[in-house]
Amino acid sequence: MRRGASHGYSSGKSNRGLLPRGARDGSASTLFNLPPESRTECSAVIIYTRPYYHSLWYPYILITPHVKNAYGYLANDPESVIIDSGVHKVFHELGLREYPGGYKTWISRVAQLYYYSTRFIEDVYAVVPDYPSDYPHNPVPDNVERTNRNIEYALDRYPDVRWIVPIQGKPDSVASVSRTIELLAGRGLLTGYVAVASTCVTRSPKFLHRLAVVARSLLRGRRIHMFGTTMKAWGLIARYVDSTDTITLSLHCRSLYGRMCCKTEEYLQAWGYFLELLRKGGYISGEVYSRALGNPRPPPA
């Protein structure tokens, strides 16, 4: 296997080229470099998301091979992009037990989208396709073993991709995540950016905080992402992780209208509501808020 202890961007090497564009320009994105103990409760963690329309600008974008108009988001000049494997779509919405075409085909799709994205955006990362065990209607019993197999294959087959290694575990089990971290570390399969992956379904801020604390203690010197965490937990995990994401923007439609959004104006209102929550929480600056709120181009018909 073509392994190096660094996988190209370990904390032991220079960080040049691995930080968000803004960090190299001296902007607020330099918070990525702050040690956890020096961070404030909220302002350090980066929130990745995907606006309703690709014409809406946001600095930290999350896309998947499934996303319609994914390339449109890239054309809108975000600072940083994470390419996720689309776990929610594959295993929750479609109820599949394996990625379409098999894991090697899907890893290739993620890698190709990564290569394409780097033509436009400098700061791009790709998540190794993983397997969840926390969807009650479609649990994958051997999710840890299959995820670790994918990690080994992806790092070997596409060593020039800046992979985010997903650390899988069992539902609501900190111990299982700890075991996976130790296993991957022992096999030399941890990159400089890793993700705690068994966090999308739980809505317990206390559990997410406990998991973040343990992950940070075992992953010192690495950047940590947590997938799909509830907004209620962000203030608790921000001192321990570097980034998280949310794509459940439809929940803000329910907050405003008591139902899903139906019109463009309603989606834009919900987007503004979400940005206001980010601004008040200290997750984005006033400058980012103003630009992201902006006057977007009309969405495609």
FENPE-V19835 format. One record per helix or strand of 2 or more residues. SS is the DSSP state (@ for helix, = for strand). FROM is the first residue (numbers start at 1). TO is the last residue. If there is no record, write none. Layout:
BEGIN
((SS,FROM,TO) (SS,FROM,TO))
END
This chain:
BEGIN
((@,21,24) (@,28,33) (@,36,38) (=,46,49) (=,60,64) (@,70,75) (=,80,84) (@,87,93) (@,103,117) (=,123,127) (@,143,157) (=,163,167) (@,174,186) (=,193,196) (@,205,218) (=,223,226) (@,231,237) (=,243,246) (@,250,257) (@,264,281) (@,286,293))
END
